[in-house]
């Protein structure tokens, strides 16, 4: 199934490539939606705030999240177009998600705050790592 994926730009994308590309595109849109909701819905901001008295702590993630949104979108295109650089692009995106997730694991463990933000990050981090692994296996 995945073994036939990423046949270096020859022919149309396989089903698994289309699914993974769709997931990455959805992840890019979700990243934008996350920050729009955070800015527009005070209750969401309250639930997801890492340090309520210092909003800048949460805001500090905005630039890095923007990079992840861009790399998710670029990765989606690369996978769908069967580009040779798709696996490194998806791996870079996964790293951009895993690092803040690990940071949040420690933050929650040390402060007791931010559990909702950590919960939001677990699924995309795990799924993007899984997508990276699937694409890497297929490209070997």
N, C-alpha and C positions, 0 to 999 in steps of 0.2 A: 504494500500500500504506500507507505512513505518512501520506501526504497527507490521508487521510480521518480520521486520528486527532485526538483532542481537539476534537471538534465540540461544545464547550462544553456539557457536561451533557445532551446530547440522545441518548437511546438508550443501549444497552449498549456497553461497551468493545469496541474492535476487537481483533483478534488481537494486533497489535503492542503495543497498550496493555496487554493482559493479560500478554504476555511481559515487557514492561518493568516492570510492577507486580510481577510475580512475582520478577524479578531484584532489585528494590529491597527486597522483603520478605525474600528470601534473604540479601541483604547485611546487613540489620538483624540477622538471626539469627546470621550468621557473625561479626558484630562482637561479639556477646555471647559466642559460643563461643570466639573468639580470646582474650578476657580470662580466661574460665574455664580454658581450657587453659594459658594463661600462668601462672595462679596455682596450678594443680593438677599440672602436669607439669614437674618440674625440668629435664628434658632440653630441653623446648621453650623454657623460659625461658632456658636457657644458649645455645641456637641463636639466639634472637631478641634477646638482650640487646645494647643499644647500647654500654653501658659497664659491664662486669661488676663493677667495684669500686664503682660508684654506681648501684644499681638504680633510684633515684629518677629517673634520666634517662628510662628507658623508662616508668616509672610516671606521669611527667608527662603522657603522652599519654592517660591514662584518661578524664579529664573531657571532653576534646575528642572522643574516640572515642564517649563516651556521647551527646554531641550529634549526632554523625553517625548513630549507631544510631537515635535518635529521629527525625531528619529523613529517614532512609531509610524508616522505617516510615510516617511521615506522607506522604512522597512516594508510596510504593506505594499507599496508600489514595487519595490525590488523583488519581493517574493512573487507577486502576481506576474511580473514581467520576466521572472526567472533569471535575474541578474546574478552574476557570479559573486557579487559582494553582498548578497542577501544575508547569508549566515553571519558574517561579521557585524552587519548593521543590526540584526535582531539581537545578537549577543551584546552589543553596546547598549541597546535599549534595555535589555534585561539587567545589565549592570546598573543602569540609571535608575532602575526600580528597586533592585535588591539592596543597594547601599542605604537609601533612606528607610527602607523597611527594617534593616538591621539596627539602624540608629534608633528607630521607634521602639524596637524590642527593648533596647537598653533604656531608653527614656521612660517607658512604662514601668520597667523593673525598678528603676532608681527613684522615680518621682510618684508613680501611681497615677499620673495623668496621661491622657492621650490614647487610651485604649480604643476609642472609636476610630481615631485616625489610623492606628495600627491595623484595625480590622478592615478598614477601607483598602489598605495597601497589600494585604496578604494575598488576595486573589490575583490581582494583576501581576504581582511579582512571581507567584507560582506559575501562572499560566504562560507568562512570557519566557520563563526559564524552560518550561516544558516545550514551548514552540521552538526555542533555540535548539534544544536537544534533538527534537524531531527533524528539524531542517539540517542540522549538522550530521546526523546519522544518514539522512538521505543523500547528502552531498559527498559522503565518503566513498 
